[in-house]
Amino acid sequence: MSEEHYHLSTPWWSAPVMYWFEHELVVTFQSDVPHTHGTAVVADSLNIDELNSFLINRGFKLAPLGSSHSHTHTHDHTQINEQHTELKHAMKKCLFCSPASTGTTVVGFFAVEEVEMHHQLQDVEGPGYDTSPSRRVVNMLNQNLQALREHARIPIVSAAPNWLGGATPQGCISHGSPVYPPFPVPVEDSCPEHPGSWSLSLPELKNTPLETKTGKGVTVFVLDTMPATAGDPQAAIREAAQRAGDSNMLLQTIAAQMNREESPSIKFYYQQLSEELGEGADDQLVTGRDIYGKLYGFPMPDHGLFVTGILRDLAPDADIEYVRVLNDFGVSDSLTVINALEAIHARMQPINPRTGQPGDLHNKPVVINLSLVLTPSDEDLFKYWHAAGACTPQEHVQMMYDINLLRAPLHHAIQRLVESGAVIVGAAGNDSNTDSTPTRIGPRYPAAFPEVIAVGAVDRRERAARYSNYPQIPPKGNGIATYGGGSPTLNEIEYGIADAMIGVYTGSRYPALEAKNPPEPAYEGNNHCWAFWSGTSFATPIVSAVAARILEHIQPLQLPARHVAAEVQWILTDPHGQHEVFGTTLSTQPELGVTLLRATQCRPERPRFGR
């Protein structure tokens, strides 16, 4: 994407927060029909016509979800009835086989349109008038799940909006972003031990079975942003590698392994996203914070490459499949992420339902790195989904139940993948200790799901990074912490003593570090293609790489697929599992209350004082 498309017309301080796509709906079904019977047969079992009739009687109707959607009113009920038959086959859907192949979990995506009613709807719970059509439809369905299942024979599990990865239109976001913008590593800096490289090391793996492991035979997926020139990531990578030369040997490795057939390889999958997520959208969706933690949208197409570089450094023989699911500003939605997860799940089945051929990843070790968040935090869900004010104990219990339903589509996708043997590693998030969130909060989702290994961040001194969310909230035990960089100040950046991760960055320009009005333009970097960046996003691939080494180590055990993720999580987070593999118990990070996996990175030989 050319840099002129990165102009944001609305100032960062005035842009509203947006958490879901309006007029869109995500419904989770549990069909008794195995996915092997075919997509059409599974779709017939969902009774979509009955679901649509229920909504039409209440002022809404479902329609196929296209690449661009707008609010429309429908008056012709004859036309509505004619569209019923087409909807069940035209709807976007992701299919996940259920445990023991007893059925199929279906996540369906719909557009929601309002229809004219002869009488105003009166049998609705809750005070006041809700101006959000998506929220009204979701609550209407979730409050009638039992009736829909028993009387209409609709195998519905839950309804949810099409969540965004915490985005806001036109230039700001409160959640789901790197903690700070990246900034260039000066050309005069180099690693004394390994010129042209900024290698990471894992001291606690020394003299353990994992020390010599390299991730060989393991496939690691990175779902993230991706740099590209005119939609071509290969052109962007090769051009940057040519500029960097021997000053960036990690980038040379990535360029050499890009899309090659022999292992280890890094396969790049650049997909065009929907019009709403696209970089040319009129209402641009962005994410980010500035150096002071203020809401500030900036381009970050290299975020995923930075993550991929860390993985390649620490798991040099793993095969990496790098998939674009976030736009160049770091934003995605439920449809895009769940669709990518379904594609991985399909390849892990005995027969890939998408191709009808044997699944190439069936009974193969798989790690999925999710340096992203989806759905708002618990704090924001209570604030923006449910009515403010006091509630009875019964209402409070119902609200907690509703929140689980709102995340069910993503959770079911995660569960089906874990049952198939995938190890999923997720970033805890960078929302803590800001002006809007002055305390440390719990992990974001998907990291907060118990099946996922949730990763928090520490700084160079192994103190909890100020921005890092807790990786886990008791009684869950799925959290771990490792190096993700600290919270550098402008003075520390100026004097060359910033505490931040160093990684690959192909862009020639960098976003301004501070959000100002009017905004400052991007500034020139250098040709070495190394950047400083902080966040739980970059702690996550360290743990993913270690998970790949563990999978290589336990491969001879031939564990049943459903036990693999639990075994890896046990080794990383439980003292008994640690002792079995590491020969000792890893230390605990006291502020975050989780296991600390120590990671260090080569630093410049001495700080510079002044430029």
Buried (B, 14 or more C-beta within 10 A) or exposed (E): BEEEEBEBEBBBEEBEBBBBBBBBBBBBBBBEBBBBBBBEBBBBBBBBBBBBBBBBEBBBBBBBBEEEBEEEEBEEEEEBEEBBEEBBEBBBBBBBBBEEEEBBBBBBBBBBBBBEEEEEEEEEEEEEEBEBBBBBBBBBBBBBBEEBBEEBEBBBBBBBBBBBBBBBBBBBBBBBBBBBBBBBBBEEBBBEEEEBBBBBBBEBBEEBBBEEBBBBBBBBBBBBBBBBBEEEBBEBBBBBBEBBBEBBBBBBBBBEBBEEEEEBBBBBBBEEBBEBBBBEBEEBBBBBBBBBBBBBBBBBBBBBBBBBBBBBBBBBBBBBBBBBBBBBBBBBBBBBBBBBBBBBBBBBBEBBBBEEEEBEBBEBBBBBBBBBBBBBBBBBBBEBBBEEEEBEEEEEEBBEEBBEBBBBBBBBBBBBBBBBBBBBBBBBBBBBBBEEBEEBBBBBBBBBBBBBBBBBBBBBEBEBBBBBBBBBBEEBBBBBBBBBBBBBBEEBBBBBBBBBBBBBBBBBEBBBBBBBEEBEEBEEBBBBBBBBBBBBBBBBBBBBBBBBBBBBBBBEEEBEBEEBBBBBBBBBBBEEBBEEBBEEEBEEBEBBBBBBBBBEBBBBEEEEEEE
